[in-house]
Amino acid sequence: MAPVVISPLRPQGVNPFFESVDVSNDTKHVQEYISLTHETAACYQTIIHKAYCTEQKNIFGFCALRTTYDDVDGVPGMLVEFLYVKPEYRNTQEKTSQVKYSFLLLDYIVEEAIKIQKLIAINHVYLVPINDKVRKVYEEYGFENIPGSGSNEYEDYMVFNLLDEDPTIM
């Protein structure tokens, strides 16, 4: 069995999922954002993908994804509405692969984007980091800042290009 299993939730599974995930060890700000993410998923605006650690028999995180054609400079892509890794899994590597749990979730997101790319015209994965510490994690993974794309400097989008060369992002 794979040490990590990440899979999308069906709409009827969204509420039970959020009721089962304990986020009490996180900040109030993160808890509020998770509540907002739950609301958007319950309204079918995003799809929640749960991340499960089979070794510890525990959910280690989740992500909320949707495709977009107009959010980031009018360039279509997959938007990561929220990516959450439980505090005890942050900066921790999965034992078998020796890859950070956050990177396993990002790998999954990129793989899903590539699958979707075969069906609709998307060439990028976008996100807005929740803080500068997380921004550095995304930069380490390979995301790049898009200066001036947010309403302030801390809300600038980051992009992961799915193409080898991308003339649309400059």
N, C-alpha and C positions, 0 to 999 in steps of 0.2 A: 504494500500500500504506500502511496506517495506520502511524504512527511507533511505536506501542505496541500490542502484542497481549497480552491477558490471557485465559487459558482454563483450565478445570478439567482436572485430570489424571485419566485412567482409573486404576483400582486397580493395574493391572499397570505403570503408568508411574511410580508413586511411588518405588520403590527406585532405578531408574535416574536419576530426577530428582535425588534427594538425593545420589547418588554423583557427579553432574556439577556440582553447585553448590559453588563454592569459597567457604567462609566463614572461611578462615584469617586474613583481615585483621580479623576481629571479635574481641571480647572472649571470654574463656573462658565467661563467664556466658551470653552470647548463643549461643555454639556449643553449650553444654549444652541450652539451651532448644530450639534447632533439632533436636538429637538427640531430645529428648522429643516434639517435634512430628512428626518422622519416625515415631516409634513409634506415636503415636496414629493417624496417617494409614494406616500399614501394617495397623493393626487395624480399619480402616474406621470409626473414630470421628469423623474429620474429612475434609473434602475439600480437597485442595491445589489452589490456582489459581496457575499460574506467570505471571509478568509478564516479557515479552520486549520489548526495544528493537530494532526492526527496523533502525534506522539504524546502531547499533553492533554489531548481530548478537550480542546478549548478553542473558542473563537479568539483569534488574535487581532482581528480588525475587520474593516469593510471599506468599500468605496462606493460612491454614488456617481454614476456615469450617464451621459446623454450626448447625442450628436447635436451639433450646432452649425448653422450656416451663416450667422450674422453677428455673433457675440464678439469675436476678436477680429477687428479690422475687416469684416466681411469675408474672411477666409474660412471655409468649412473645416470642421475637425471634430474630434471627440473632446468633450469638456468633462474634466474631473471636477464635479461639484464639491466633493469632499472625499478625502482619504484619511482614514482613521486607523491608527495602530495603538493598541492598548499600551499604557505606560510600561508595563513589565516586559513588553516585547520591543520597545524602542531601543535603538542602538544595540540590538541583540541579533546574533546570527543563528539561523536554523542549523542544527548540528550536522545533518547529512550533507547539505550543499555548501555550508559555510558562507551563506549569503544572508545579508540583513533581511529581516522580515519585511521591512518597508520596501526593499528592492524586489523581493518576491512579489509583492502586491503591484509594484510598478511594472515588473516584467509581464505580469498577467494583463494589466491595462494595455500595454503596448501590443501584446499578442492579440487581444480582443479588437483593438483599433485596426490592426492589419487584416483581421478577418472581415471586419466591416468595410474596410477599404475596397475589398473585392466586390462589394455590393453597391456602395455609394461613394461618391467622390470626396473622400477626406484624406488629407495628407499630414495632419498634425494632431498631437494631443496637447490640450491646453489645461492650465490650472492656475489658481491664485493661491500662493502659500499663506498659511494662517499667521506666520511670523517669520522673522529673519533667520532663526535657527533652522526652521523647516525649509526655507528657501535654499539654504546651503546644502541640505540633503538632496533636494531636487537638482541643484547644480552639479553635485557629485555624480548623480545618476546620468546627467547629460541634457537636462533641460536648460534652455537659455532664456534670459529675461527679454521682454519686449518693452523697452523704455517708453513711457508715456501712454501705455495702453490702459491704465487704470485711472480711477478718479483721483488718486494720489500715489506717491512713490511706493507705498507699501501695498497697494492693490494692483500693481502691474502684473499682467499675465506672464506666465512662463510657457514656453513651447518646446515640445519634443518633435522634431521633424521625422516623418516616416519615409521621406524621400532622401536619396543620396545627395542631391543638390536641390535647393529650393529657392527660386528667384523671387517668390512672393513675399518673403519675410526679410525685411531690411530695415 
